[in-house]
């Protein structure tokens, strides 16, 4: 094993929304920072799907093999590269709603309150929107929380066919809104271009790619992490640091803590509560297709969302969820991995090729909060990583799906010449799609019921932090990206003070 001869002030593991943002925040301190990224650089154009051949490959799946509740293997759809999953996400950056931070009663259980509230995150949401160049418009969505600053850039205009749908929705009394989008000169803003690259250019920051972290080593008392063990090019390395930050994603951060068990932490690092890896959440997500009577662009930006059913409707007193336009299917990674949707389309429009199907389709994402369940967990069996996960909150999601079908039927009745009416192929995301994962190291004030404190430092290990979506005590129906970014900025302020 090779021991690196440098001592780092901070070691950050992972360069996604949490890690990439945090290093950008810390770089101006001048402290010596090491970033370890398992993947390599991903060409910018590789995150834009242009070739229909991508629908026949699993190029957006990780090389890992994980196992589901039944012990069946699968390849997870998660991205290992500089920038993490922000290299292949949609760029949608929404704030959680104020009630998302409070206890919320659902039909099948309770979404617990966070130990902090919306107002604690609000300044960091504004900072995140400035940093990631979010384009948006406040005021159209009644669920939109208050902003101390307006969006830094104006909203992105809808494509004509999306604008037509939004106009009809408005006439029906709904409130279609412009989706907040992180967009820069080169397209979607991501944590490579916004976080890691500027940080390496302005501070004493070292980035090592192809570095798979396999274990964390503590001092004899187990109170501090002293070294990070990684594999680079088939060689084992030890890196020494004063502060260690995990930003590997909720599943992999929990797995790393569990793999790092030692005499003082026999059940995994920071796992005195037994909650490391538990309460895994990833939302119920259904992708639905609305068929157009005319040819549409196969690649365009998603721009619209509807939250009229976020907290329920007149016939259902519980939250249902969030709906957003999916944009051009040839630009959507999830669709690239969802043959069931296209199987349904092929039956509706026999004789059409994949490209023809893609350019006759308007896609919609329907997202419903799943509730924390300690039995939904990341678990290790030897070297095998298991996701013991059973979805919940079914009726709320089913109601959202069928409520949206009713809405689309009304839209098509109002514009009968614009749509092929009557069928809505759809697919619910399988276990392999681990988008929006969160909750495996929840934060809180009580060490008996949480893994992290309010600064996202582990209760049991003084110099170990987690800044990905692991810290969520509950999920929401909204994409977690902006909240992860905002929290990394919040933790960054704490670390700046701690580093002096």
ChimeraX attribute file (.defattr): number of C-alpha atoms within 10 A of each C-alpha:
attribute: neighborCount
match mode: 1-to-1
recipient: residues
	/A:1	10
	/A:2	11
	/A:3	13
	/A:4	12
	/A:5	9
	/A:6	11
	/A:7	15
	/A:8	20
	/A:9	16
	/A:10	23
	/A:11	26
	/A:12	26
	/A:13	27
	/A:14	31
	/A:15	34
	/A:16	32
	/A:17	33
	/A:18	34
	/A:19	33
	/A:20	31
	/A:21	30
	/A:22	30
	/A:23	29
	/A:24	25
	/A:25	21
	/A:26	23
	/A:27	22
	/A:28	14
	/A:29	14
	/A:30	12
	/A:31	17
	/A:32	18
	/A:33	25
	/A:34	25
	/A:35	23
	/A:36	27
	/A:37	28
	/A:38	23
	/A:39	20
	/A:40	15
	/A:41	15
	/A:42	17
	/A:43	11
	/A:44	13
	/A:45	11
	/A:46	11
	/A:47	19
	/A:48	19
	/A:49	20
	/A:50	15
	/A:51	10
	/A:52	15
	/A:53	11
	/A:54	16
	/A:55	19
	/A:56	11
	/A:57	11
	/A:58	13
	/A:59	15
	/A:60	20
	/A:61	18
	/A:62	15
	/A:63	13
	/A:64	13
	/A:65	14
	/A:66	18
	/A:67	21
	/A:68	17
	/A:69	14
	/A:70	10
	/A:71	13
	/A:72	10
	/A:73	16
	/A:74	15
	/A:75	17
	/A:76	21
	/A:77	22
	/A:78	19
	/A:79	22
	/A:80	24
	/A:81	22
	/A:82	30
	/A:83	30
	/A:84	30
	/A:85	23
	/A:86	22
	/A:87	28
	/A:88	23
	/A:89	19
	/A:90	23
	/A:91	23
	/A:92	22
	/A:93	24
	/A:94	21
	/A:95	24
	/A:96	24
	/A:97	17
	/A:98	15
	/A:99	15
	/A:100	20
	/A:101	23
	/A:102	17
	/A:103	13
	/A:104	17
	/A:105	13
	/A:106	19
	/A:107	15
	/A:108	14
	/A:109	14
	/A:110	13
	/A:111	21
	/A:112	17
	/A:113	15
	/A:114	18
	/A:115	15
	/A:116	13
	/A:117	14
	/A:118	19
	/A:119	15
	/A:120	12
	/A:121	19
	/A:122	21
	/A:123	16
	/A:124	19
	/A:125	28
	/A:126	20
	/A:127	18
	/A:128	23
	/A:129	26
	/A:130	17
	/A:131	17
	/A:132	25
	/A:133	21
	/A:134	29
	/A:135	24
	/A:136	23
	/A:137	18
	/A:138	18
	/A:139	12
	/A:140	12
	/A:141	17
	/A:142	11
	/A:143	17
	/A:144	16
	/A:145	17
	/A:146	15
	/A:147	14
	/A:148	11
	/A:149	13
	/A:150	15
	/A:151	18
	/A:152	17
	/A:153	17
	/A:154	15
	/A:155	18
	/A:156	19
	/A:157	15
	/A:158	19
	/A:159	16
	/A:160	10
	/A:161	14
	/A:162	16
	/A:163	15
	/A:164	14
	/A:165	19
	/A:166	22
	/A:167	14
	/A:168	19
	/A:169	19
	/A:170	12
	/A:171	11
	/A:172	13
	/A:173	9
	/A:174	17
	/A:175	20
	/A:176	22
	/A:177	23
	/A:178	25
	/A:179	26
	/A:180	27
	/A:181	26
	/A:182	25
	/A:183	18
	/A:184	15
	/A:185	7
	/A:186	9
	/A:187	13
	/A:188	24
	/A:189	23
	/A:190	26
	/A:191	27
	/A:192	25
	/A:193	19
	/A:194	19
	/A:195	26
	/A:196	27
	/A:197	18
	/A:198	17
	/A:199	25
	/A:200	18
	/A:201	11
	/A:202	12
	/A:203	18
	/A:204	17
	/A:205	25
	/A:206	17
	/A:207	17
	/A:208	15
	/A:209	19
	/A:210	19
	/A:211	24
	/A:212	20
	/A:213	21
	/A:214	15
	/A:215	19
	/A:216	24
	/A:217	18
	/A:218	20
	/A:219	11
	/A:220	12
	/A:221	9
	/A:222	18
	/A:223	18
	/A:224	19
	/A:225	21
	/A:226	20
	/A:227	23
	/A:228	21
	/A:229	21
	/A:230	24
	/A:231	17
	/A:232	16
	/A:233	10
	/A:234	10
	/A:235	10
	/A:236	16
	/A:237	17
	/A:238	20
	/A:239	20
	/A:240	22
	/A:241	21
	/A:242	16
	/A:243	22
	/A:244	27
	/A:245	23
	/A:246	25
	/A:247	28
	/A:248	30
	/A:249	29
	/A:250	29
	/A:251	28
	/A:252	17
	/A:253	26
	/A:254	30
	/A:255	24
	/A:256	20
	/A:257	22
	/A:258	24
	/A:259	19
	/A:260	19
	/A:261	19
	/A:262	16
	/A:263	10
	/A:264	15
	/A:265	19
	/A:266	13
	/A:267	18
	/A:268	21
	/A:269	28
	/A:270	31
	/A:271	25
	/A:272	18
	/A:273	15
	/A:274	16
	/A:275	20
	/A:276	31
	/A:277	32
	/A:278	25
	/A:279	26
	/A:280	34
	/A:281	33
	/A:282	28
	/A:283	28
	/A:284	23
	/A:285	25
	/A:286	21
	/A:287	24
	/A:288	23
	/A:289	25
	/A:290	22
	/A:291	26
	/A:292	19
	/A:293	13
	/A:294	13
	/A:295	13
	/A:296	18
	/A:297	16
	/A:298	22
	/A:299	17
	/A:300	16
	/A:301	22
	/A:302	28
	/A:303	24
	/A:304	24
	/A:305	22
	/A:306	24
	/A:307	22
	/A:308	19
	/A:309	20
	/A:310	22
	/A:311	18
	/A:312	18
	/A:313	15
	/A:314	7
	/A:315	7
	/A:316	13
	/A:317	13
	/A:318	18
	/A:319	23
	/A:320	31
	/A:321	27
	/A:322	24
	/A:323	27
	/A:324	23
	/A:325	21
	/A:326	25
	/A:327	25
	/A:328	22
	/A:329	27
	/A:330	24
	/A:331	22
	/A:332	24
	/A:333	20
	/A:334	21
	/A:335	22
	/A:336	21
	/A:337	21
	/A:338	19
	/A:339	14
	/A:340	15
	/A:341	18
	/A:342	21
	/A:343	13
	/A:344	16
	/A:345	25
	/A:346	16
	/A:347	11
	/A:348	16
	/A:349	13
	/A:350	9
	/A:351	10
	/A:352	14
	/A:353	13
	/A:354	16
	/A:355	14
	/A:356	14
	/A:357	21
	/A:358	25
	/A:359	19
	/A:360	25
	/A:361	25
	/A:362	22
	/A:363	24
	/A:364	21
	/A:365	20
	/A:366	28
	/A:367	25
	/A:368	28
	/A:369	28
	/A:370	27
	/A:371	26
	/A:372	25
	/A:373	18
	/A:374	17
	/A:375	13
	/A:376	21
	/A:377	25
	/A:378	24
	/A:379	20
	/A:380	18
	/A:381	8
	/A:382	7
	/A:383	7
	/A:384	14
	/A:385	20
	/A:386	23
	/A:387	22
	/A:388	19
	/A:389	21
	/A:390	15
	/A:391	15
	/A:392	19
	/A:393	19
	/A:394	16
	/A:395	12
	/A:396	23
	/A:397	24
	/A:398	16
	/A:399	18
	/A:400	25
	/A:401	24
	/A:402	11
	/A:403	14
	/A:404	18
	/A:405	17
	/A:406	11
	/A:407	16
	/A:408	20
	/A:409	18
	/A:410	15
	/A:411	22
	/A:412	20
	/A:413	13
	/A:414	15
	/A:415	13
	/A:416	13
	/A:417	12
	/A:418	17
	/A:419	20
	/A:420	17
	/A:421	17
	/A:422	11
	/A:423	14
	/A:424	20
	/A:425	19
	/A:426	22
	/A:427	19
	/A:428	16
	/A:429	19
	/A:430	12
	/A:431	20
	/A:432	18
	/A:433	19
	/A:434	18
	/A:435	20
	/A:436	20
	/A:437	21
	/A:438	28
	/A:439	31
	/A:440	32
	/A:441	32
	/A:442	29
	/A:443	27
	/A:444	22
	/A:445	14
	/A:446	14
	/A:447	17
	/A:448	13
	/A:449	14
	/A:450	24
	/A:451	30
	/A:452	27
	/A:453	19
	/A:454	17
	/A:455	21
	/A:456	25
	/A:457	22
	/A:458	23
	/A:459	25
	/A:460	20
	/A:461	16
	/A:462	15
	/A:463	18
	/A:464	24
	/A:465	22
	/A:466	31
	/A:467	33
	/A:468	33
	/A:469	31
	/A:470	33
	/A:471	26
	/A:472	26
	/A:473	25
	/A:474	26
	/A:475	28
	/A:476	26
	/A:477	26
	/A:478	27
	/A:479	22
	/A:480	24
	/A:481	24
	/A:482	26
	/A:483	25
	/A:484	25
	/A:485	29
	/A:486	25
	/A:487	27
	/A:488	30
	/A:489	26
	/A:490	22
	/A:491	20
	/A:492	20
	/A:493	15
	/A:494	13
	/A:495	18
	/A:496	15
	/A:497	9
	/A:498	9
	/A:499	13
	/A:500	7
